[in-house]
Amino acid sequence: MSDEICPQAWVTGINAYSSFVYTLVVIVFSIALYVQSCLRRVFHPFFTLLFVETILCYALCDLFVVILKIMNFFGTLEHPAAVFLDKLFHYSYTLIMPLQSCCLVERIVATLYFNSYEKNRRWAVLALSQPLSIAFLLLDDYVGKAISDLHLAVFHVAYYVVQTLGLVALLTVNQQLTRKYTGSGVSLTTRYQLAENIRTIRVFLPMITVDTLISLIDIILNYMKFSYVFDPHRCTSDSSYLFVIYIVSEVVVSALELIEAALIVRSYPKVGNILVCWKLTAIHRVSSEGPSRIVNVFGSDLLHEQKNCNHFDDLNKNWEQRQK
């Protein structure tokens, strides 16, 4: 009966499609990790560490989903390794929320103390984010069993509303501060910090925006007792399970995951240059032994730009002398 309602060819096809998309998501998130590591001197080290941990949790979640889908295809979901991977998926997914909150708090502090935050290296304060995230993980496991799904859904919605509004407010405030202090003679450190605040929020905001949509879908699916692994037993009791619930949710969620990862990578400055340099470095290792690069908050090579400016200045001087 289940084969008639849920044809095996459709099930295999949608699982293959979603596994392929999630594999792409893992690759794009890996690119984001590489770009973030290349720009570690462009962003404040506190934000870099927290954001790298957040992206890593996303990449691990999607990697675990791909592996579990493959194990489901071979009928080995009951294997202890699959059970262990499912727990790792849950832990990685849960850690995303406290790490995002730490990123938001870090950006609030960077905005409030924009005059001096660039030189802030109080690692002891940042270290508190790690045990707090672990504590949230343990608390979530307890609270999830103690409260209803409705209350948990309300909490998640409220969390993402606060995150989104907070980032939009921070972006607006930093843009206003930038306009206020432009041409006012403030220090270079202050101007760099304001530019960094805007840049980091533009990288962070796409993650929160798309993640909000994904979480809303997850809340609906959890309410419907839906899992990311196909359940053939539901086909016998729900004729719309495959074509309405499973296929639509898999296509939409996997597409949103890919969009989220792509938006994060796209929001980085000089992404194309970084990837081209990585490719050239992989082919020509010797070229990486050249002089060190000095980059600004936008990832531009100041020495290279200065050489170009000097070159054009010399051309202008020679042209003016010839005109005389």
N, C-alpha and C positions, 0 to 999 in steps of 0.2 A: 504493500500500500504506500509506504514512504517513497519508494522509487517512482511511483506514478505522480505523486504530488511534488516531490523534490527530485527531479532527475539527477542522477549522479554526474552526468556530463556538466550540468550547470554548476553544481557544487564544486567540482574539480576546477572548472574554469574560473569561477570567482575567487577561489582560494589561491589559484596561481596568479591571477591578476593582482590581488591585494598583497601577496607575498612579494611580487615584483615591485610594486609601488613602495612598500615599506622598506625594501632593500635600497631603492633610490633615496628614500628619506634618510636612511642610515648613512649613505654616502654623502648626501648634502650636509647633514649635521657634522660629519667628519671634516668636511671642507670648512664649515663654520668654526670648528675647533682649531683647525690649522690657521685660518685667517686670524682668529682671536689671539693665538699664540704669537703670530707675526706682528700683531699690533699691540703687544703687551706693554710697550713703552708709550703708546699713544693714549691708552686708557689708564686710569688709576689702577694700581695693582690690586686694591681691595675689590673693585668692580670686576676686574679681569678674573680673579680667582672664583668669585661667587657665580659669575656668568658662565665660566667654563664648567663648573660643577653642574649648573642647571642644564646646559646643552648636553653634557655627558649623560645625565639622567634621561633626557629625551632620546638620545641615540641608543642607550641600553634598552629602554622600553621597547623601541621599535625592533631592535635586534632580537630581543626575547620573543616578540610576537612572531617574527619570521621563523625562528627556530621551532616554536610551538606549533605553528601551522604546518611545517614540514613533518614534525613528529605526529601530528594528527593525521596527515595523509598516509603515513605508514602504520597508523593505529597503535601508537606507543605512548599515548597521553597518560596512561596509568603507570608508566615507568617512573621510578623514583627520581630520575634525572629531570623528567618533565614536571613533576610536582615541585622540585627544587627551583627550576627555572620560573615556574609560575609565581612562586614566592618572591624571587628576585625581581620579577616584573612588578609585582605589587609594591615592593619596597622602593624601587626606583621611581615608580609613578607617584608614590606618596611624598617622596623627598622633594619633588619639583615645587610643591606649594611653599614650604618654608624657605627654600632657597630663593624663590622669586620674591618672597616677602623681605628677605635680607637684602636683596638687590635694591628693592624699593626704599628701604630704610637707609641704605648706604647712599643712594642718590638724594634723598631728603637732606641728609647731613652735608653732602657735597654742595647742595644749593644754599643751605643756611650759612655755611662757612666757606663761601666761594673765594674769600680773600686769602685764606690760609690753608685750604684743604689739600692743595696739590702736594704740599710737603708733609702731610699727615702720614705717619707710618706706625701708628699704635696697633701693632699686630695682636696684642693681648685682647683688645676690644673685638677685632675681627674673629679671633679664635673662638669667641663665645657663640658665633653663628653655627659652628659645627655641632657641639653638644645640644644646642637648642633644636637643630634640625632633627637630630636623633631622638630627642625627647618628643618632638611632634610626631615622629614616626610611631613611637610606642603608644603615645596618647591616641593617635588616630585608630590604631588597632583596637584599643579598649573602647573608645567612644563609638566606633562603628558597630560594636555589638550592643552598646547600651542605649542608643537612641534610634528612633525610627528613620526609615529612608527619606521621608518627607523633610524632617528636620535637618538631616545631612545635606539634602539637596538645597534647602534654603541657605545653609551655611556656605556651600560652594558658590552659589549665585552671588551672595553678599560679598564674598571674598573677591571674586573677579570684578564686581562693580567697583569696589574700593580700589583695587589695583589699577583698573583702567582710568578711573577718574583721578587717582593720584598721579599717574604718569602724565596725563593730559595737563593737569594743573602745574606740575613741575616743568613741563615743556614750555607752557605759557609764561611762567615766572622767569625762567632763564632767558627766553627770547626778549622779554621786557627789560631785564637787567642788561642784556647785551646792547639793546638800543639805547638804554640810559647812559651807559658808560662808554659808548663809542665816541671817540674823539675827546674824551674828558681828561685824558692824561693818566689813567689808572695804570698800574704796573702790568708788565707783560704776563706775569704769573696769573693775575686776575683774569685777563682776557683769555688766556689759554684755558683756565678752569671753566669759565662760562662756555667757551666753545666745546670743551670736552663734555660738559653736562648735557648740552643739546645733542651732541653726537651719540652719547651713550643711550639717551632716552629714545632717540630715533631707532637705535638698534634693538632696544628692549621692548618698545611699544608694539611692534608687529607680533612678537611672541605672545604677549598678553592678549591682544585683540583676537587672534586666531585661536589661541588656547581657550578663550572664553566660549567661542562657538563649539569647539570640540567637547568641552566639558558639559555644555548644555545638552549636546547629543548623548554624551555618556550618561547624564542624569536620567534622560528619557529612557535610554536602553536598560539602565539598571532597574528603573521602575518596572520595565516590562520583563525583567529577569532574563536579559539577553547577555550572552557571552561572546567574546571575539572569536571563539572556537565554534564551528558549526555543530549544532546538536540535531542529529537525524531523528531523534525520538519526538521532537516537537512537530515534525511534519505530519505525524498521524493525528494530531489534535488541532493543528492550526494550518489551514491551507494557504494562508498569506505569509507564512513564516519565511520561506525562501525568497520569493520575488518582491515582497513589500518590505520586510524587515531586514533580512540578512544582506541581500544584494545592495539595496539602497544605502543602508548604514555603512557597509564595507566600502562602497565607492565614495561616498561623501566624506567619511572620516579619513580614509587613506589619502584622498585628494587634499583635504584641509591640512593634514600633516605635511604633505609635500609642499604645499603653498607656504605654510609657516616656516619650514626650513629654508625655502628659497628666498622668502622675504628677509629673513635674518641675514643671510649671506649677502643679498643685494644691498642691504642698508649699510654695510661696512664701506668705509672709504677705500678707494683704490684697489678693489677686489681683483679686477682684471690684471692690474700690474703685478699684484702679489702672486697670482696663479701663474702668470707668464714667467715671473722670476723664479718661481719654484720649479717650473718645467726646465728652464734654461740651466738652473743650478744642478738639477738631477742629471742633465746631459753633460754639462761642462762644470765639473767640481772645481776646477782650477780658477775659474772666474770669480768664485766666492771669496778668494783670498785678497781681493782688492781693498781699497780704503773703506773704513767704516762709514755707515750712512747715518746722517742726522735728519730725523723726520719731525715734522710739526704735527699738530693734533689732527690734521686731515690726511696724514700718511704720506705727504709729499717729501721728496728728497731735497732738503734745503741746499746742500752743496751742489747738486746737479742744477737746480734752478738758479743758484748764484752764478755758476759758470756760464749758463745761458745768458743771464742778464749782462755779465761782463763782456761776453762776446758781442752782443748787440750794441752795447755802449761803445765798444771799440769801432764797430762798423759805422755808427752814427758820427763819431769823432772824425774818422777818416773821410767820410762823405762831406762833412762840414768843411774840413780843410781843403778838399778838392774844389768845393764851391767857391772858396775864397781865392 
